[in-house]
């Protein structure tokens, strides 16, 4: 079973994504804050991380930098997402190591196909 870490400060969005992923056969870890997400990534080594750009305690970009500069987590694929997908933020996320940047709202189909593509390409 593949494990997905979802880092999202909005409880409703976090729970909806987690429920969708569980129904699709994924094991799901969730975090509300960047530091909590980073600790989970280091401890549990998920197959992929979904991270909102705007999260408490650390920005999504700072989280991305942490996870990509730590040897134990650097190879974990990361999907970055945000409702405020300004072109500058998108390019910064990709430049700093995000594999994909999704703009909210995204459909279940887009999320699942993106997840599966990254997991299958990085297994």
Secondary structure, DSSP 8 states (H G I E B T S, - for coil): --EEEEE-S-HHHHHHHHHHHHHTT-EEEEESBHHHHHHHHHHH--SEEEEESS-BSS-HHHHHHHHHHSTTTTTSEEEEEES---HHHHHHHHHTT-SEEEESS--HHHHHHHHHHHHHH--
